[in-house]
Amino acid sequence: MVTAIGLRKEDYGTHSLRRTKASIIYRATGNLRAVQILLGHIKIESTVRYLSVDVEDALTLAEGTEV
């Protein structure tokens, strides 16, 4: 599918696209809990690691976010 628009298939697999979408949502909203739910992670720490964000910042955001 990505090759149809001139991109290399090796650079745009389903996992990298999943990670990219999650990162975009997190940057746009700051809502770590929502991203956690979207990704299906049980532990918030998994989402923090997945997004490569600062743990303290992420936990502060998560504590103040209601979903």
Backbone bond lengths (Angstrom), bond angles and torsions (degrees), N, CA, C in turn:
res aa  C-N    CA-C-N  psi(-1)  N-CA   C-N-CA  omega(-1)  CA-C   N-CA-C  phi
1 M - - - 1.441 - - 1.531 110.78 -
2 V 1.338 118.25 -46.38 1.464 119.55 -178.95 1.524 111.68 -68.32
3 T 1.324 116.43 -27.79 1.463 118.88 178.90 1.523 111.41 -66.00
4 A 1.317 117.76 -25.11 1.462 121.70 179.21 1.530 111.91 -64.49
5 I 1.329 116.48 -24.21 1.470 119.44 178.70 1.528 111.60 -108.22
6 G 1.334 115.76 15.69 1.458 120.17 172.58 1.514 116.45 87.77
7 L 1.322 118.17 15.05 1.460 120.99 177.83 1.518 110.54 -99.95
8 R 1.330 115.18 154.45 1.456 119.61 178.47 1.526 109.72 -80.26
9 K 1.306 116.54 127.83 1.461 123.05 -178.19 1.532 111.48 -57.43
10 E 1.333 116.91 -35.93 1.473 121.50 -178.57 1.529 112.85 -64.19
11 D 1.326 115.94 -27.49 1.463 120.20 -177.42 1.527 113.83 -88.92
12 Y 1.316 117.25 -12.98 1.459 120.32 -173.32 1.520 112.24 -134.24
13 G 1.327 116.14 61.85 1.456 120.62 176.43 1.513 110.65 -80.03
14 T 1.317 115.81 173.41 1.460 120.02 -177.40 1.526 112.40 -61.86
15 H 1.331 117.37 -35.41 1.458 119.38 -178.91 1.520 111.41 -69.00
16 S 1.322 117.43 -42.80 1.467 118.87 -179.90 1.532 110.63 -66.78
17 L 1.321 117.36 -35.65 1.467 120.00 177.41 1.534 110.89 -68.26
18 R 1.327 116.71 -36.98 1.471 121.26 177.48 1.523 109.94 -63.05
19 R 1.327 115.63 -45.20 1.460 120.82 179.98 1.532 110.78 -64.96
20 T 1.312 116.48 -41.36 1.465 121.05 179.55 1.522 111.24 -62.67
21 K 1.317 116.84 -45.99 1.470 120.16 -179.87 1.531 110.51 -62.61
22 A 1.326 116.89 -43.17 1.462 120.85 178.90 1.525 110.59 -61.69
23 S 1.307 117.33 -41.48 1.463 121.59 179.32 1.516 111.29 -65.00
24 I 1.315 117.43 -40.91 1.466 121.61 179.02 1.525 110.50 -63.89
25 I 1.323 116.58 -43.85 1.466 120.80 179.05 1.527 110.54 -63.21
26 Y 1.325 116.29 -43.23 1.467 120.32 -179.40 1.524 110.51 -63.91
27 R 1.334 117.19 -45.48 1.469 120.46 -179.65 1.527 111.34 -64.36
28 A 1.316 117.08 -37.42 1.466 120.85 -177.68 1.524 112.57 -73.39
29 T 1.329 116.72 -33.45 1.461 120.04 -173.39 1.523 114.37 -112.10
30 G 1.330 117.25 -27.71 1.459 120.42 -173.26 1.516 111.65 70.69
31 N 1.327 116.86 10.42 1.457 121.75 -174.52 1.535 110.01 -95.49
32 L 1.317 114.84 89.03 1.455 120.77 -177.59 1.522 111.83 -65.83
33 R 1.310 117.19 -36.86 1.468 121.70 -179.56 1.528 111.13 -63.50
34 A 1.324 116.87 -41.23 1.462 119.93 178.43 1.524 110.54 -64.06
35 V 1.330 116.72 -41.49 1.462 120.31 178.23 1.523 110.08 -64.47
36 Q 1.322 116.52 -39.96 1.465 120.83 177.15 1.526 110.34 -56.96
37 I 1.311 116.81 -46.20 1.466 121.32 -179.81 1.523 110.77 -65.36
38 L 1.323 116.48 -45.15 1.469 120.26 179.57 1.532 112.12 -59.84
39 L 1.318 116.20 -37.65 1.464 120.07 -179.01 1.528 112.63 -81.81
40 G 1.333 116.63 -15.54 1.456 120.01 -179.60 1.517 113.78 78.71
41 H 1.339 116.10 23.41 1.463 119.93 178.90 1.527 110.18 -81.68
42 I 1.310 116.41 136.21 1.463 120.70 177.69 1.521 110.26 -78.91
43 K 1.322 116.55 -41.87 1.466 121.61 -178.12 1.525 110.21 -101.50
44 I 1.339 115.58 134.80 1.457 121.00 178.05 1.529 110.35 -62.35
45 E 1.326 116.39 -30.67 1.460 120.77 179.13 1.528 111.56 -61.35
46 S 1.330 116.78 -33.59 1.463 120.84 177.94 1.520 110.20 -64.86
47 T 1.320 116.11 -40.83 1.459 120.85 179.56 1.519 110.71 -67.38
48 V 1.324 116.42 -41.60 1.469 121.47 177.57 1.522 109.88 -58.93
49 R 1.304 116.59 -47.45 1.469 121.42 179.99 1.526 110.33 -64.78
50 Y 1.305 116.99 -41.63 1.464 123.07 -179.02 1.525 111.67 -60.92
51 L 1.324 116.14 -40.02 1.459 121.06 -178.60 1.526 113.20 -87.11
52 S 1.325 116.59 -9.97 1.475 122.05 -177.81 1.529 111.27 57.39
53 V 1.328 115.74 48.31 1.460 120.27 177.27 1.522 108.87 -105.84
54 D 1.318 116.58 162.62 1.452 121.85 178.02 1.525 109.33 -65.30
55 V 1.309 116.99 128.42 1.460 122.22 -174.74 1.527 112.04 -59.94
56 E 1.315 117.90 -46.73 1.469 120.13 -178.15 1.523 111.63 -63.74
57 D 1.332 117.29 -43.85 1.463 120.38 177.75 1.518 110.98 -62.28
58 A 1.318 115.78 -43.76 1.461 120.08 -177.79 1.528 111.38 -65.35
59 L 1.311 117.53 -42.19 1.463 120.17 -179.17 1.528 110.93 -68.33
60 T 1.320 117.54 -36.69 1.459 121.27 176.83 1.527 109.98 -62.49
61 L 1.331 116.62 -44.45 1.472 120.96 177.50 1.520 111.23 -63.46
62 A 1.326 116.27 -43.51 1.455 120.58 -177.57 1.519 111.99 -64.08
63 E 1.320 116.77 -40.25 1.464 120.97 -179.44 1.525 111.73 -64.23
64 G 1.320 116.21 -30.80 1.457 119.67 -178.26 1.514 114.22 -94.08
65 T 1.323 116.64 8.68 1.462 120.52 -175.54 1.515 111.03 -112.81
66 E 1.317 115.34 127.48 1.462 121.05 175.52 1.525 108.98 -103.01
67 V 1.322 117.08 134.65 1.473 121.02 176.71 1.507 108.14 -127.37
